C-alpha cells in the first residue's frame, strides 16, 4: 500500500513538473513564432521600419515583464501570470497581423 501511495505521489509530481515545463515551452515557442512573423514581414516589405520598431518594443516589454514575474516567484509564473502573458501574446499577435495587412509597404 505504501509503495502504491509513493508511486502515485511521484507520478503526480512528474505530471505537475511537466505541466510547468509545457507552459514555459509554449510561451517560448509562441515568442519565437511571433519573432519569425515579424522577420517575415520585414523581409516581404509588409512591415515598415516604424511598425517593426513598435512591435519589437512591445515584444521586449513583454519579455521584461515575464523575466520580472519569474524572478519574483522563484523562477515560475503563477497561473494568473500565465493567463496574462497569453492575453498579451494574443494582443501582440493581432498587432502583427494588422500591421502586416494594413496596405502600407516599404
N, C-alpha and C positions, 0 to 999 in steps of 0.2 A: 504494500500500500504506500509506503514511504517513497519507494522508487517511482511509483506512478505519479505521486504529487510532485516530486522533484523534477521528473521529466516533463510534466505538464507546465510547471513554472518556467523551466528553461525554454520550452517551446514558446511560451508566451513572451518571454524576454526577447527571443530571436525575432518574433513577429513584430514586436514593438520597435526593435532596433532597425529592422528592415523597413518599417513604415517611415521612420525618421530619415533614413538614408534615401528612400524613394522620394520623399518630399524635397529633399535637398537636390537630388538628381533632376527632378522635374523643374525646379526653379532654375538650375544651371542650364539645362537643355533648352528651356524656353528663352533664357537670356541669350544663348548662343544663336538660336534661331532668329531672334529679333535683330541681332547684330548682322547676321547674314542677309536678312531682308533689307536692312539699311544699306549695306555694302552693294547689294544688287541694284538698289535704286540709284545709288551714286554712279555705278558702272553704266547703267542704261540711260542715265540723264534725267530720270523722272523725279529725282530729288535735287533741289537747288542747294547751294552751299549753305544758305541760311536755314533751310529746312533740316539739312543734315546736322548742322551745329545744334539746333534746337532739340532734335531727337537724341543726339549724343549727350547733351546736357541733362535731359530728363532721365536717360538710362544711367548716367553716372550718379545722379542724385538718388535714384532707387538703389543702386549698388551700395552707396554710402549708408543709406538707411538700413539695408539688410545687414551690413557689417556691424553697424552700431547696435542693432537689436540683438544680434548674436553675441556680441561682446557683453552686453548687459545680462544675458540669460545663460552664460556659461557655454556658448558655442551653439546653442539651439534656438530655434524660433518657436514661440508659443503657437497654438492653433489659431488664435486671433491674428497674430502677426502673419502667419502663413496665408490666411484668408485675405488680409490687407495687401500682401505682396501680390497675390493672384489678381485682385481687383486693379492694382496699379499696373501690373503687366498687361491686363486686358485693355486698360485705357491707353497705354503706350502702343499696343498693337493696333488699336483703332487709329491713333495718331499717325502711325507709319502708313497704314492703308490710305488714309485721307490725303496725306502729303504726296504719296506716290501716284495717286489718281486724281489730283486736282487740276490737271491740264497744264501746269507750269513745268517747263523743262529748261534744262541748262543749255 
